Amino acid sequence: MPDELTYAEVEAGVRAAIAAYNHAVDDGRTDDVVATYCPDGSCDIQLLGAHEGHDALRAAYAKVEPARPQRHLVVNTMVTEWDAGHASAVSDFVFLVRGESGWKTSLVGRYRDSLCRTDAGWRFHRREADFVT
C-alpha cells in the first residue's frame, strides 16, 4: 500500500466502503456487511444498538435481514479528516422500504464514520447513525 494518497483516492475508497455496506445490508448478506468492518470494528446505530467485533456485529445484523425489498440512498458524503491509513466521513441517508402500495420513506438520518485502510480496502472502524424522522 502506498503511504501517500490524494484526497480523491481516499474519498473514492470511503465511498466504495459505504456502497458495499449499503448494498450488503439491503440484500440481506450479513457476512458481507460484517466484512466491511475492521475485526475490532463497532457500530452504534439507532434501532440496531451498539456492537463491537465481528461476532457481535454478525449477530446484530442477522436480526435485521430484510423481509421485503429495501434501499439505503446515501448522499452528501464528505470526508472530514484523512491520511494514508485513516479517514472520517459524514453522510446523509434516506431509507426506503417497498410495501404493497410501492416505495415509502421509512427513515432519514446521518452516518458518522471512522474508517481504516487495509490491504482489502477501506473498512469501518466505527459507524454511527442517528435518525431525524
VENRAKA-V83320 format. One record per run of one state. SS is the DSSP state (2 for helix, 1 for strand, 0 for the rest). FROM is the first residue (numbers start at 0). LEN is the number of residues. Records with the same first field share a line. If there is no record, write none. Layout:
# VENRAKA-V83320
SS->FROM-LEN, FROM-LEN
This chain:
# VENRAKA-V83320
0->0-6, 27-2, 35-1, 45-3, 52-1, 62-7, 82-3, 99-2, 118-2, 131-2
2->6-21, 29-6, 53-9
1->36-9, 48-4, 69-13, 85-14, 101-17, 120-11
